Amino acid sequence: MKRLFALTQKVERHDIEIVGLRQEIKDLTAVVQRLVYEIQRISEREMHEREKMQLRLENQLLRFERQLPPSKQENGDETD
């Protein structure tokens, strides 16, 4: 009878622990989902920053090219 009572108490403790572990898993799942969301947003922001940087570089190159005098080949002055 003592063994049965001890086993019953042990099972009840395990049931309580299982409930707690399930809650921890739910909490961890929510944290992981939030991290995935944040990583996706960071990735998108980084992609947009790279695109903006590329456009700025292209813009600077175009401005620089407009400042250069035309080459001799463009004027037709080159003789070969």
Long-range contacts (C-beta under 8 A, 24 or more apart in sequence): none
